[in-house]
Amino acid sequence: MAYLVAQGPAAHHRWRRSIPTGKTVTIGRADDCWQVDWDSQVSRKHCDLTASSDSLVISMRSEASNPVFVNGEAIESTAVVSLSERFVIGQTSFHFVGDEILATINQDPPFIEQTFLVHDLHKLAFSDPSQRIELLSRLPDLMAGVTTDDDLFVKLTQWLLEGIRRASGIAIVSFDISAEMEEAVTVFHWDQRSERDGVFAPSRQLIQKAVTEDVTVVHFWDHGTESDYTQLQNTDWAFCIPVGGHHCPGWAIYVAGRGEIAVGGIQDTAFQSAIRDDLKFAEVAASTVGNIRGIKKLQATQTQLQQFFPEVVMDAIEASELDELLQPSETRVTVIFCDLRGYSRKSEQLMNDLTGLLNRTSAALSIMTRHILANDGVVGDFHGDAVMGFWGWPVADEKMCQKAVDTAVAIMESFSHEQSVEDFHVGIGLATGMAVAGKIGSDDQVKVSALGPVVNIASRLENLTRAVGGHVLLDEETASAISNPNRRLGRVQPYGMSAAVSVFELISNDQLAENLEGFRQFERALEAFESGKFDESLILLSPIADQTMVGLLKSAVERECSDGIIRLESK
């Protein structure tokens, strides 16, 4: 693995970052860069870096106000450095290195081992708090400003090296108790005070004891006798502090140093006090990391939930135990299925502009989800160019049928007026009944959905909109619970389905006023058909203006379907 080590004018002005092969990163002072915030000669976005396994391409950015020097010469636009080579910006040197950290299995026990519980460290007082207070006051802001784990590890390690002056190396690690010993330790990030400190080799045994027993462990080694423990014999002491919390599973902070013991001996009171100061300092960091990462995970979960849940549901979630509230349960729901019309045609038209097609489709789906959430519904799932939503879970809602219909009306109006979705139309199916609704997945990848016959019925109704010439179709329970005008279309059996669905069409007040007599005539014809009075039904249908549903009913009458079901002979 390749690393870039930055070193500024002060010892703590440094970081070490692993460079992803083939990806481009930016050096600068801006928040979205690999920050060099200690050097005023580095621009907000100074240069781009692209790494291969053994080389690094440096590309100057137009915003750069000062040169980049490679081998003492300012580069004009680009330059390539190899492993072990350096480049300089302002007062900061950058070293491209390819070494990797080693984790060793302990062959020899430590000369002295000490353990501390968390509450033991809380009781300790700093021997000289003035040296720590400024650094500790910076920690929450430092942690709160990070956006990725990689950034967290880099900044935390920088901060610890600045605060624990006797440390020669620091690593952020994890221990997996289910893995083989050789693979149990993962080193997320590490750094050393000096590149001359040699190979940094944390102890697996020390990390294992700290994490598995949930205690802070300190090891002291006596290098006056021969030992195979460290590869370079460059570590005299080390401690490991668990981070804690289920959001940081197996995480720990590992700190190592050398040379202090030889000065005064392990039993030296001043040395013991200094080590304990460092332990307490690192424990504050560990606790802060665990707490803040937990908060960030909750914030991320809330952001994800807001894509699915309306404000009224989010309020209920905040007032309840999240996991308990989102557990799957059987409940009565109203389901909406919304599907785009004209998508295939638009896809053909925009074959050479797939980005444009994606943007148009996203705009259409956004309209659907926006109105579902605005009317207190839950966005359950996406099926290609269709959206499923529902009401009645996780919070019961007596007005769920009306809210679902209001949503359908709002969606139809948006598709009629918004230019971003011109040439798209929408078909909508609504159904009410029992379903199992709940959370599917992990805390990090939350998905909610509803399963059951009612979901299938809503989907069938949406499919039927094409066949019957309607835009919004309802089942009987939904239709009976709303104030909007609607008309019965009969019991319809879709092509390829074994069961019939009682279908109602949502109509507007204008449609009702303009076609009232025609609707009444159709209802009388439908009742005659369902009673087996086929001749009467045909007579009643004859004066009605030609429309898709009239044609379907005529076809069923002519076939003399004795069960009163209108069967579709094609999709």
TARAGI-V113400 format. One record per residue. N is the residue number from 0. RES is the residue in one small letter. PHI is phi in whole degrees, -180 to 180 (999 if undefined). Layout:
n res phi
N RES PHI
N RES PHI
This chain:
n res phi
0 m 999
1 a -97
2 y -129
3 l -118
4 v -108
5 a -102
6 q -135
7 g -94
8 p -68
9 a -102
10 a -59
11 h -85
12 h -84
13 r -158
14 w -157
15 r -126
16 r -133
17 s -75
18 i -101
19 p -71
20 t -64
21 g 83
22 k -104
23 t -107
24 v -122
25 t -121
26 i -92
27 g 176
28 r -102
29 a -71
30 d -64
31 d -92
32 c -109
33 w -75
34 q -75
35 v -122
36 d -79
37 w -89
38 d -117
39 s -70
40 q -84
41 v -89
42 s -74
43 r -56
44 k -134
45 h -93
46 c -154
47 d -103
48 l -123
49 t -129
50 a -107
51 s -110
52 s -67
53 d -136
54 s -150
55 l -135
56 v -93
57 i -105
58 s -123
59 m -66
60 r -99
61 s -64
62 e -76
63 a -66
64 s -101
65 n -130
66 p -76
67 v -106
68 f -106
69 v -123
70 n 55
71 g 82
72 e -116
73 a -72
74 i -84
75 e -86
76 s -140
77 t -137
78 a -156
79 v -121
80 v -117
81 s -100
82 l -55
83 s 80
84 e -89
85 r -126
86 f -139
87 v -131
88 i -128
89 g 59
90 q -101
91 t -117
92 s -102
93 f -119
94 h -115
95 f -91
96 v -126
97 g -125
98 d -81
99 e -138
100 i -76
101 l -113
102 a -118
103 t -109
104 i -85
105 n -65
106 q -95
107 d -124
108 p -70
109 p -69
110 f -66
111 i -137
112 e -125
113 q -127
114 t -127
115 f -138
116 l -80
117 v -58
118 h -67
119 d -64
120 l -69
121 h -64
122 k -76
123 l -68
124 a -108
125 f -65
126 s -69
127 d -141
128 p -62
129 s -60
130 q -72
131 r -106
132 i -61
133 e -66
134 l -64
135 l -63
136 s -68
137 r -82
138 l -60
139 p -58
140 d -65
141 l -63
142 m -68
143 a -67
144 g -83
145 v -80
146 t -115
147 t -133
148 d -63
149 d -59
150 d -65
151 l -59
152 f -63
153 v -62
154 k -70
155 l -65
156 t -63
157 q -55
158 w -63
159 l -67
160 l -63
161 e -69
162 g -87
163 i -107
164 r -65
165 r -86
166 a -77
167 s -97
168 g -153
169 i -139
170 a -136
171 i -103
172 v -130
173 s -141
174 f -126
175 d -102
176 i -70
177 s -88
178 a -91
179 e -62
180 m -55
181 e -65
182 e -114
183 a -71
184 v -93
185 t -114
186 v -97
187 f -68
188 h -161
189 w -152
190 d -158
191 q -126
192 r -69
193 s -141
194 e -69
195 r -84
196 d -78
197 g 83
198 v -72
199 f -94
200 a -131
201 p -61
202 s -87
203 r -62
204 q -62
205 l -64
206 i -63
207 q -59
208 k -62
209 a -64
210 v -75
211 t -70
212 e -97
213 d 54
214 v -135
215 t -83
216 v -121
217 v -118
218 h -117
219 f -118
220 w -116
221 d -101
222 h -88
223 g -73
224 t -110
225 e -64
226 s -150
227 d -99
228 y -65
229 t -103
230 q -68
231 l -118
232 q 54
233 n -110
234 t -126
235 d -99
236 w -152
237 a -158
238 f -138
239 c -133
240 i -122
241 p -64
242 v -77
243 g 84
244 g 90
245 h -74
246 h -84
247 c -129
248 p -64
249 g 74
250 w -73
251 a -156
252 i -108
253 y -114
254 v -128
255 a -133
256 g -149
257 r -149
258 g 88
259 e -70
260 i -66
261 a -63
262 v -72
263 g -122
264 g 86
265 i -61
266 q -81
267 d -60
268 t -63
269 a -62
270 f -66
271 q -59
272 s -64
273 a -64
274 i -62
275 r -67
276 d -58
277 d -65
278 l -61
279 k -64
280 f -60
281 a -69
282 e -65
283 v -59
284 a -62
285 a -62
286 s -63
287 t -65
288 v -60
289 g -60
290 n -68
291 i -69
292 r -64
293 g -62
294 i -62
295 k -66
296 k -64
297 l -65
298 q -64
299 a -64
300 t -63
301 q -63
302 t -61
303 q -65
304 l -63
305 q -65
306 q -73
307 f -113
308 f -111
309 p -78
310 e -60
311 v -63
312 v -73
313 m -60
314 d -63
315 a -66
316 i -64
317 e -66
318 a -91
319 s -132
320 e -73
321 l -58
322 d -60
323 e -66
324 l -65
325 l -92
326 q -62
327 p -56
328 s -151
329 e -84
330 t -157
331 r -89
332 v -133
333 t -111
334 v -110
335 i -120
336 f -117
337 c -121
338 d -130
339 l -72
340 r -111
341 g 87
342 y -66
343 s -61
344 r -63
345 k -66
346 s -62
347 e -66
348 q -68
349 l -109
350 m -58
351 n -94
352 d -138
353 l -65
354 t -64
355 g -63
356 l -62
357 l -62
358 n -64
359 r -65
360 t -65
361 s -61
362 a -63
363 a -66
364 l -65
365 s -65
366 i -60
367 m -61
368 t -66
369 r -61
370 h -74
371 i -60
372 l -67
373 a -64
374 n -105
375 d 69
376 g -93
377 v -107
378 v -80
379 g -88
380 d -169
381 f -119
382 h -123
383 g 63
384 d -100
385 a -125
386 v -124
387 m -112
388 g -136
389 f -157
390 w -126
391 g 109
392 w -150
393 p -78
394 v -115
395 a -62
396 d -144
397 e -66
398 k -103
399 m -64
400 c -63
401 q -65
402 k -64
403 a -65
404 v -68
405 d -59
406 t -64
407 a -59
408 v -63
409 a -64
410 i -63
411 m -60
412 e -65
413 s -63
414 f -68
415 s -82
416 h -118
417 e -86
418 q -65
419 s -64
420 v -121
421 e -61
422 d 79
423 f -99
424 h -126
425 v -139
426 g -113
427 i -132
428 g -121
429 l -129
430 a -148
431 t -125
432 g 171
433 m -79
434 a -154
435 v -99
436 a -123
437 g 170
438 k -85
439 i -122
440 g 110
441 s -100
442 d -65
443 d -83
444 q -125
445 v -86
446 k -139
447 v -116
448 s -158
449 a -129
450 l -127
451 g 147
452 p -57
453 v -62
454 v -67
455 n -64
456 i -64
457 a -61
458 s -65
459 r -61
460 l -62
461 e -62
462 n -63
463 l -69
464 t -58
465 r -67
466 a -74
467 v -95
468 g 78
469 g -99
470 h -107
471 v -130
472 l -116
473 l -127
474 d -86
475 e -66
476 e -63
477 t -68
478 a -61
479 s -76
480 a -104
481 i -113
482 s -92
483 n -69
484 p -66
485 n -152
486 r -134
487 r -82
488 l -105
489 g 108
490 r -89
491 v -116
492 q -109
493 p -64
494 y -61
495 g 83
496 m -103
497 s -90
498 a -115
499 a -93
500 v -124
501 s -73
502 v -114
503 f -126
504 e -109
505 l -76
506 i -127
507 s -89
508 n -63
509 d -65
510 q -61
511 l -63
512 a -66
513 e -76
514 n -124
515 l -56
516 e -66
517 g -63
518 f -63
519 r -64
520 q -62
521 f -63
522 e -62
523 r -66
524 a -67
525 l -65
526 e -63
527 a -64
528 f -61
529 e -68
530 s -92
531 g 83
532 k -92
533 f -68
534 d -63
535 e -63
536 s -63
537 l -63
538 i -62
539 l -68
540 l -78
541 s -58
542 p -84
543 i -75
544 a -56
545 d -63
546 q -150
547 t -57
548 m -66
549 v -63
550 g -64
551 l -66
552 l -67
553 k -58
554 s -61
555 a -68
556 v -64
557 e -65
558 r -82
559 e 52
560 c -72
561 s -72
562 d -87
563 g 73
564 i -104
565 i -90
566 r -98
567 l -90
568 e -92
569 s -151
570 k -67
